[in-house]
Amino acid sequence: MFQLYDAAAGEPRPVKPARPGVLRIWVAGPAMAPSAPVASPDELRAGLAGDLVRRVAERHGLRVSAWYQAPGEARTGYAAALYAAWDALNIHPLELAAGPPDPLDVAIARDGQPAGTATYRMAPGEVAPQAPDGAGLDPLAMRVAFLWHYYREPAALSRDELEAADETLRRWRQQVAGWARSPSKPMGSQYTSDILGALDDDLDTPGALRTLDALAADTELPPGVKFEAFAYLDQLLGLDLAREVGR
């Protein structure tokens, strides 16, 4: 059962879209376009939260429409930089809009940001520093680093944390490439069920990644089971885990 934070109830509740079968998501952005055409870590974290909601909702058979707040009159340079940053983090692009649609199901917005009529309101924690040092690292290392933090909590993206995320990402990809050389087997396992359950539970990504690491380390599971599980779960995590297969 897919649950998100219900602002009125003050706790996660099962997701029930205003329009049956269609989930509408709004991601609040800056009120004014930045002077430099660069997407901030706060913006990227909000966009990632929207991307995760989309991926989990689609697994449950929902059609998703999503919008991002266009800051003032979004300048061409800023919009291009935003789309490039989303692409680098495997964030599904959102449609730019001046304000939230009505009806609205999910708003990813902090206090003071527009949230429309959303039933489910998600307030991402702050990110520090505002210019993380990811030089020389896989761009998706930032996505991994964000996923290690529950979206409501602050995220400190130090150089050490990004390097650790990059190392984890490379290790998982090497493992997936190795498992791919073994006969395929059904992925069914308690690990997979637990990971899906964590993502359904208001996007508990730290819990999902801990279980994914435990799955990788389990010497009792056949490699083919691990490969199929990682390949399937990556549709939700968006980490390009099969990138090294066949190389």
N, C-alpha and C positions, 0 to 999 in steps of 0.2 A: 504494500500500500504506500503510495507516494504522499509524503507529508511535507508541508512547508509552514513557516511561521505565520500564524493567524494573528494579525495585529489586534483585533478586537478581543480575541480570546486570551491573548498573551501567552500562547503556547502553540506548538506545531499541531496542525489539523490535516486530515485527508484533503487532498486537492480536489475541488469540485468547481470547474470552470463556469463562469456566468453563461457562456454559450456552450451547450453540450458538445464535447469533442474538440473544442478549440480553446487553446490556452493563449492568452494575450499578455505579453510581458513588456514592461516599461523600465528602461535603465536611465536614471537621472545622471546628467553630466554637468559640467561647469556652466554657470550662468552666462559667462562671457568666454569667447574663444581666446586661448592663450596667445601672447604676443609671438611666441616661437611655435612653429608647427610640430610639436612633440606631444605625444600622449603621455600623461602622467601615470605613475604606478597606481594611484587611486582609481583613475579612469579604467585602467586595464583590469584591476581587480573587480570592479563593478561589471565590466563587460564579461569577464570570465564567469562570474556568478550567473549572469543571464545565459551564457553558453551552457553551463552545467544544467540549469533548469530545463533548457531546451532539450538537451540530450536525454535526460531522464524522462521528461514528459513524452518525448517521441517513443521511447521504449515502452511506455504505457499506452501507446496508440493514439496519443493526442496530436492534433495539428497545431503548430506553433506560429504565431506572428509576434515579432519583437521590434521595438523601437528604441532609439537612443536620442536623448535630448540634444538637439542641434544648438550649440551655444550662440545666441544672437543670430546673426546671419553668418552661418558657418563659412569661413573663408576656405577657398579651394585648397590652399596649402595645408591647413589644419585637417580638413576632411580627408585628404589623401594620406596624411601621416597617420591618422586614426585608423583608416582601413588597412594600411600597411602593418601597423602594430598589431591589430587584430589577427591579420593573416599570419604573422610571425608566431603568435601564441595559439594558433588553431582555434581562434574564436570566430564562430559563425558571424558574418557581418550583420549588423542591425540596420534597420531603416532609420535615417535621420528625420526627426520631427521636432516641431517647436514645443509641443506639449503632449501630455499623456492622452491616449485615446479613452473613450468611454463606450461600453463598459471595459473594465480593466481587471485582470486577475492578480498579476504579480507586479509589484513595484520594488525595484532595487534602488533604494534611496536612503540617504542619511537624514537626520533631523534637519529641517529647514529646506530640504530639496523637495520638489514637486513629486507627489505620489498618486495623484488622481483618486480614483474610487477603488483602489486595489484592496482586495480582501487579504492577500498575503503580502506582507511588507518585509523585505530583507534589507538590513542595514549593515553593509560591509564594514569591518574594522579598518582603522587607519593603517597606512603603509609607511614605513620609514626604512631607509632614507628616501627622499623624493627623486633621487638620481642613483638607483642601484648600479653597482659596477659589475656588469655582465660581460665585459670585454673578453673575447676569445672563447666564450662558452656557447653551448647550443642555446638558441633562443628559447626553446621549450624548457630549459632549466628553470626559468622564471615561473612557468606554469606549474612545474613540479613543486617548486618552493611555495607557491601560493596554496597548492593542494595539501601540503603538510600542515596548513593552518586552517582551523575551522573558520568559515567565512565571516562570522560575527566577531572574531577576535582580532586584535592587532597583529600585523605581520611585519617582522623585522627582517628585511632582505639584505643582510650583510654579505660581504664578499665570501666569507666562509660558508654561509648558508647556501648561497648560489652555487659555489663549487661542489658542495656536498650533493645538492640536487642534480647537478650535471653528472657527477660520478654515478649516482643512483640510476639516472636515465640511461647512461652508457652501459652500465652493468645489466639492466633489464633487457636492453636491446641485444646485447651479446648472448644472454641466456635464451631469449626468444629465437635467435638465429640458430643456436645450437639445438634447441628442442625441435625446430622445424625439420631437422634431418632424420627424426625418428617417425615411426608410423603414427598417423593421427588416431586419436581416441576421443570418445565423448568427453566433454569438459565437465560433466556433472560432478560436483563435489560440494561439501559444506562451505569451503572457502568461497566459491563463486556466489552461493546463496548469501553468505554473510556480507560480501562486498556489495552486492545489489541492495541488500537490506540497509547497509550504512548509507548508501547514496539516496535511497528512498526516505531516510530519516533526516529530513531537513539538510541534505547535502553534507553528511558527515564524511568529508573527504579524508581527514587524518585517519579515521578508523578504517576506511576503504584501503588506503595505502599500506597501513600496518598489516592488514590481512593479505594484501597482494604480496608483500615481502615474505610473509610466512608461507604462502603458497609456493613461492619460488624456492624457498629453502627446504621444503618438505621432501626428504629423500625417498619417501614411500610412494609418492605419486609418479606415474610414468611420464616421461617427457612429452608424449603426445597429448596427454591431458592438460599439462601446463601450457603447451603452445595454444591449444584451442581456447583455454580460459583467458589467457592474456590477449589473444587476438580479439575475442568477443568483448572483453571488458574495456579494451582500448577504444572501442566505439563510444564509450561513455567518458573515458578519461582524456582522450585526445592527445596522446603522447607519441604517436607514430612509433609504437613499440616494435613493429615488424620491419622497420626501415633497413635493417642489416640482413634480412633473410635473402639468401642466394648470392651474397657478396663474398 
